[in-house]
Amino acid sequence: MIRSMTGFARRERQGPWGTLTCEIRAVNHRYLELSMRMPEDLRAIENDARQVISAALRRGKVDAGLYLRGASTQAASIEISRSLVEQVARAAADVASLAGGSLANVSPLELLRWPGVIREAEKDLQPAQTAAMELLRETVQDLNESRAREGGRIRDMLLGRCESLQQNVATLRARLPEISDRIRTRVSERVAQLGTQVDAARLEQELVLIAYKMDFEEELDRLGSHVTEACQALDAREPSGRRLDFLMQELNREANTLSSKSQDADTTRAAVDMKVLIEQMREQVQNVE
């Protein structure tokens, strides 16, 4: 079943590491263009996250974000570099000795301000990163389910347009003998109005030539074939957006040729109706993965 390229999904999960949020937005695009946002704590999983999304989505402009907010009850944990404090204290004592003891004792707060004395304790990011990958997979699944539902609605609309095109093709095909007789009658009447004698064999040759130039049975055959191919593409398991887009171009080309060959109002009207249907289909196909 076809899927739409447009969709949105959002999931949230809480744990000892805080609150994880994943949001994915997707809109139509010629190919897959992926943009990701995540905090530095989750940067290590960016490549894996991109692979998960790329494996699930074939086309579309995708904006994915992973956000991590620390737990509110989690106290900040800091570490003091004792070795550095001892070194700074000894250096301060040496300086005081060299100055003849005239310098005041070093304040503990001044020691704490020394670069590198205080450092934040290393956090175990593995649990948060593992949870983020699980949350991402769930969000991608939600997104695909949403895109599949919209794709089902697009499929129903496209199938309805395909049925209308097939009906128009069948109607025009049934009128081919009538149109041929009408052309023959029109040319014969104009020859009769000239009031001159013409060679019957030559007239028949000219009638055959005119009928050949105005015949559009081949266009009807190709229109029917393209419509059948489009219906099959709608039920394909693989993404068929590009194939459908190409078929819309071919359908439009055949409809234009049919319109240029038209010699009566009914055929012209049918060609215009088909071009309207094809344009409606083309607009929807632009959103198909």
C-alpha distance (Angstrom), angle and dihedral (degrees) to the residues before:
residue distance angle dihedral
M1 . . .
I2 3.79 . .
R3 3.78 121.4 .
S4 3.76 131.8 -149.2
M5 3.79 118.8 -118.6
T6 3.81 90.7 -138.8
G7 3.78 120.9 84.3
F8 3.79 148.1 120.3
A9 3.79 132.2 -146.7
R10 3.80 133.4 174.7
R11 3.79 132.0 -176.3
E12 3.79 134.8 174.3
R13 3.79 133.7 -162.4
Q14 3.79 133.8 -177.9
G15 3.78 129.9 -153.0
P16 3.82 144.1 142.3
W17 3.80 88.6 -67.0
G18 3.83 92.6 57.3
T19 3.80 132.9 -105.4
L20 3.80 122.2 -26.0
T21 3.80 120.3 -160.7
C22 3.79 126.6 -174.3
E23 3.82 123.9 -169.8
I24 3.80 126.8 178.2
R25 3.79 125.3 -175.4
A26 3.80 123.4 -176.5
V27 3.81 132.6 -174.9
N28 3.79 132.4 174.5
H29 3.79 119.6 -73.0
R30 3.81 137.5 157.1
Y31 3.80 92.0 -110.3
L32 3.81 139.0 -0.3
E33 3.80 111.9 -65.0
L34 3.79 111.0 176.4
S35 3.80 125.9 -167.9
M36 3.81 120.2 -177.5
R37 3.80 133.4 -168.1
M38 3.79 124.1 -170.8
P39 3.81 139.3 145.4
E40 3.79 122.4 -98.0
D41 3.80 90.6 -104.5
L42 3.82 89.0 65.6
R43 3.79 98.3 36.3
A44 3.81 91.6 104.0
I45 3.81 91.4 68.9
E46 3.82 96.4 48.2
N47 3.80 94.7 103.3
D48 3.83 92.5 48.7
A49 3.80 90.2 46.9
R50 3.79 91.4 52.6
Q51 3.80 90.7 50.7
V52 3.81 91.7 51.4
I53 3.80 92.3 52.0
S54 3.81 94.5 42.1
A55 3.80 91.0 52.1
A56 3.81 91.9 52.2
L57 3.81 100.7 40.3
R58 3.80 123.9 49.2
R59 3.80 101.9 -179.2
G60 3.78 138.4 13.5
K61 3.77 141.7 77.0
V62 3.80 102.1 -83.7
D63 3.80 125.3 -166.0
A64 3.81 111.0 -169.7
G65 3.79 127.4 179.5
L66 3.81 133.8 -174.5
Y67 3.80 116.3 -167.7
L68 3.81 129.3 -173.6
R69 3.79 123.6 -165.8
G70 3.79 117.3 -172.3
A71 3.81 120.1 -116.9
S72 3.82 110.5 -92.0
T73 3.81 92.3 -137.2
Q74 3.76 93.9 50.3
A75 3.82 109.9 108.0
A76 3.75 118.7 -140.0
S77 3.78 111.6 -102.7
I78 3.79 120.3 -149.4
E79 3.78 134.1 177.7
I80 3.80 129.2 -149.6
S81 3.76 119.6 -143.2
R82 3.79 99.8 -131.1
S83 3.77 94.1 -174.9
L84 3.80 91.1 54.2
V85 3.81 91.6 47.6
E86 3.82 90.1 52.2
Q87 3.78 91.4 49.5
V88 3.80 93.0 49.2
A89 3.82 91.4 46.3
R90 3.82 92.1 50.7
A91 3.78 90.9 47.4
A92 3.81 90.2 50.1
A93 3.83 90.3 49.6
D94 3.81 90.6 50.0
V95 3.78 90.9 50.7
A96 3.82 90.8 49.1
S97 3.83 90.4 49.8
L98 3.79 91.6 50.1
A99 3.80 89.7 50.4
G100 3.77 90.7 54.3
G101 3.77 95.4 -106.0
S102 3.76 92.2 -66.8
L103 3.82 92.8 123.8
A104 3.77 120.5 89.7
N105 3.78 121.7 -115.8
V106 3.83 116.1 -84.4
S107 3.81 112.9 -99.9
P108 3.86 116.6 -126.4
L109 3.81 89.1 -129.8
E110 3.79 89.3 56.5
L111 3.78 89.3 52.5
L112 3.80 90.4 51.3
R113 3.79 90.0 54.3
W114 3.78 91.5 58.3
P115 3.84 110.4 110.8
G116 3.79 111.5 -99.1
V117 3.80 97.1 14.1
I118 3.80 92.1 103.6
R119 3.76 119.4 39.6
E120 3.76 133.0 167.0
A121 3.77 113.6 -104.7
E122 3.78 114.2 -108.3
K123 3.78 111.8 -98.4
D124 3.77 124.0 -139.0
L125 3.83 99.3 -121.4
Q126 3.80 96.9 173.3
P127 3.85 96.3 90.3
A128 3.81 91.9 49.3
Q129 3.81 91.9 46.4
T130 3.80 92.5 49.2
A131 3.80 91.0 48.9
A132 3.81 90.2 47.6
M133 3.82 91.8 55.5
E134 3.80 91.3 49.1
L135 3.79 90.6 48.6
L136 3.80 90.8 48.5
R137 3.81 92.3 53.2
E138 3.81 91.0 49.9
T139 3.80 91.4 48.8
V140 3.81 92.0 49.2
Q141 3.80 88.9 51.3
D142 3.81 90.8 51.2
L143 3.81 89.5 49.1
N144 3.79 92.7 51.5
E145 3.79 91.7 48.2
S146 3.79 89.5 52.7
R147 3.79 91.5 47.4
A148 3.80 90.8 48.3
R149 3.81 91.8 53.5
E150 3.79 91.5 51.3
G151 3.80 89.5 43.4
G152 3.81 89.0 56.1
R153 3.78 90.5 56.1
I154 3.81 90.8 48.0
R155 3.81 89.9 49.4
D156 3.81 92.1 53.3
M157 3.80 90.6 50.4
L158 3.81 93.1 47.9
L159 3.80 92.4 47.8
G160 3.80 89.9 52.3
R161 3.81 90.6 52.4
C162 3.81 90.7 47.1
E163 3.80 90.5 53.9
S164 3.82 90.0 50.9
L165 3.81 90.5 50.8
Q166 3.80 91.2 49.8
Q167 3.79 90.0 51.5
N168 3.80 91.3 51.1
V169 3.80 91.1 49.1
A170 3.82 91.3 49.6
T171 3.81 91.6 48.3
L172 3.81 93.1 51.0
R173 3.79 92.1 44.8
A174 3.81 90.0 54.6
R175 3.81 89.8 51.6
L176 3.81 95.4 52.2
P177 3.86 95.3 96.9
E178 3.81 90.4 46.6
I179 3.79 92.0 50.6
S180 3.81 91.5 48.2
D181 3.82 91.7 51.0
R182 3.79 90.1 47.3
I183 3.81 91.7 53.9
R184 3.81 91.1 47.9
T185 3.81 91.7 49.7
R186 3.80 92.9 47.6
V187 3.80 93.7 51.4
S188 3.82 92.3 45.4
E189 3.81 91.0 51.7
R190 3.79 92.1 50.8
V191 3.80 91.3 49.3
A192 3.79 89.5 50.0
Q193 3.81 90.3 51.8
L194 3.79 89.8 58.7
G195 3.80 89.4 65.8
T196 3.80 93.1 -143.0
Q197 3.76 132.1 119.8
V198 3.80 114.1 -108.4
D199 3.76 132.7 -171.6
A200 3.81 107.6 -99.5
A201 3.82 93.3 -148.6
R202 3.80 91.7 50.1
L203 3.81 90.3 47.2
E204 3.79 90.0 51.6
Q205 3.81 90.6 51.6
E206 3.80 91.0 51.1
L207 3.79 91.0 48.4
V208 3.80 90.9 51.8
L209 3.81 90.6 48.8
I210 3.81 92.4 49.4
A211 3.79 91.7 46.9
Y212 3.81 90.3 50.2
K213 3.81 92.7 51.8
M214 3.79 92.1 48.2
D215 3.80 96.7 41.4
F216 3.81 113.5 113.5
E217 3.79 101.1 176.6
E218 3.81 90.6 114.5
E219 3.81 90.1 54.4
L220 3.80 89.3 51.0
D221 3.81 90.5 50.6
R222 3.79 92.0 51.4
L223 3.80 92.1 44.7
G224 3.79 90.6 53.1
S225 3.80 91.6 46.5
H226 3.82 93.3 50.2
V227 3.80 92.1 47.7
T228 3.81 90.5 51.5
E229 3.82 89.8 49.0
A230 3.81 90.6 50.3
C231 3.80 91.4 52.5
Q232 3.81 90.1 51.9
A233 3.80 91.4 48.6
L234 3.81 90.1 54.1
D235 3.81 89.8 61.7
A236 3.81 96.6 41.9
R237 3.80 117.9 120.8
E238 3.78 93.5 -139.4
P239 3.83 121.7 71.1
S240 3.81 106.8 -83.9
G241 3.79 104.1 -179.0
R242 3.80 94.8 113.0
R243 3.80 92.2 46.6
L244 3.79 91.7 49.6
D245 3.79 90.5 48.5
F246 3.82 90.2 54.5
L247 3.82 91.4 47.6
M248 3.82 90.1 52.6
Q249 3.81 89.2 56.0
E250 3.81 91.0 50.6
L251 3.79 92.8 46.9
N252 3.79 90.9 50.9
R253 3.81 91.2 49.5
E254 3.81 92.4 52.7
A255 3.81 92.2 46.1
N256 3.81 90.1 52.3
T257 3.81 91.3 50.4
L258 3.79 90.4 48.4
S259 3.79 90.4 51.5
S260 3.83 92.3 50.1
K261 3.82 91.4 51.7
S262 3.79 94.1 46.9
Q263 3.80 115.9 119.6
D264 3.80 100.6 176.5
A265 3.78 136.3 51.5
D266 3.81 95.4 -116.1
T267 3.80 93.5 56.3
T268 3.80 91.6 45.6
R269 3.79 90.7 50.2
A270 3.81 91.1 49.5
A271 3.82 90.9 49.3
V272 3.80 90.8 51.2
D273 3.81 90.9 48.9
M274 3.79 90.2 51.8
K275 3.81 92.0 49.4
V276 3.81 89.4 52.3
L277 3.82 90.6 51.0
I278 3.80 91.9 47.2
E279 3.81 91.8 49.9
Q280 3.81 90.7 50.8
M281 3.80 89.1 51.0
R282 3.80 92.9 46.4
E283 3.81 91.9 54.9
Q284 3.80 90.8 53.8
V285 3.80 94.5 42.4
Q286 3.82 88.8 59.4
N287 3.82 86.4 70.1
V288 3.81 96.6 48.3
E289 3.80 119.1 105.2
